[in-house]
Amino acid sequence: MSVLLVERDGATHTVRTFDNAHAPEEHHEHRYIGSAKQAPIVTHGSVNDAMHAVEIKLREGWSDIVRSWENTR
């Protein structure tokens, strides 16, 4: 599992989570609108490929993800 957290106003907020809780080959990306968890984007494939994609997405796009989340608060 990977989680993108942000600290705002002295509190920690979950912005995005990535997991494969249902099956090793089923990958979920959960967006949050404010503190409400949204239905996941579901992809399928190897765990290694999924985690590599998450790492790239977070390294290259974390600021856009956080900015999008901030617009929903």
Number of C-alpha atoms within 10 A of each C-alpha: 12 14 15 15 14 14 9 9 6 6 7 10 16 20 24 22 18 20 21 19 11 9 10 12 15 16 23 19 20 20 22 21 17 14 13 11 14 12 11 15 11 13 13 14 11 12 16 10 12 19 17 10 12 19 13 11 12 16 10 11 11 16 11 11 16 16 11 15 20 15 9 10 9
